[in-house]
Amino acid sequence: MSSLINQDDILQCLKGKFNYDYCHGVLENDFDEIKELIDSVEPNDTANKTVFPDFICDKGFIEHFHVTSGKLNRKGYNITKEESKMLQSHENFKEKVIDSLPEQNQEIFLSQHHTSFWRHGDSLANFHKSFEKAWENHVESLKAYDGKKHISCFLISSDDVIAVHEEPVDEHGVFYGELLSTKKLSYCLAYDSDLLEHMYKYKDAIDFVIYINPVKGNIEIIQLKNIPNIKQMLSKRKFVLYPLITMEVSSTYGIHVPIN
């Protein structure tokens, strides 16, 4: 999994999309501060990918880690193995195409390669376990960090396939059927009361959590000290979280033109 995640790309994706719409419980006075942190940080040590934190500046730090809703067994995450095989398949295809081209190519040659697999075993329980384990590991690293902590931020990327359905709440026990139908929502931490409670325990050590799913294009910024306000605002709404049946698809296209 981690070998397929580029934290620099994650940060650039965040920088390109950051705005008020993605802020959940962020105080107006603190918006400019977290934005300045995101715009200012630079890689901490490009030669050492395990150093804490991943990104630093005079304002504070951003530490990145990745979580998944995929199934874990003794050999690792299923999703990691499948994605690695998919990536290798495309690399082999490109090498094969290059080897097959004539030295003096005189015509345009098109090539394409497609792979796919069904994700099996994704669950909310797997997601929570992955999240909490990664969180605890990075909190331990934070305890040993003596650098600048004016603004501390965890940047969490994910390949989750969790969806959210809002169920209508009626205090009188009356069924209204389709009259109260709601649309499916994309997962975000604000809908996940269990993880909100887990994160809130660390409000004195961590200021912000940014959650991003690059595939879905979802971004969320949470200010941990304001989690009670988020829960209060959503207290009269009921959310059901569940995994989707998902297929991952990858394609490679090549255009080879003559060189004069």
ABEGO torsion letter per residue (X at the ends): XAAABBAAAAAAAAAAABBAAABBGBBAAAAAAAAAAAAABBBABAABAABOBABBBAAEBBBBBBBBABBBBAAEBAAAAAAAAAAAAAAAAAAAAAAABBABBABBBBBBBBBBBBBBGBBAAAAAAAAAAAAAAAAAAAAABABBAABBBBBBBBABABBBBBBBBBAAGBBAEAAABBBBBBBBAAABAAAAAAAAAAAAABABBBBBBAAAGBBBBBBAAAAAAAAAAAAABBBBBBBBBBBBBBBBBBBBBBBX
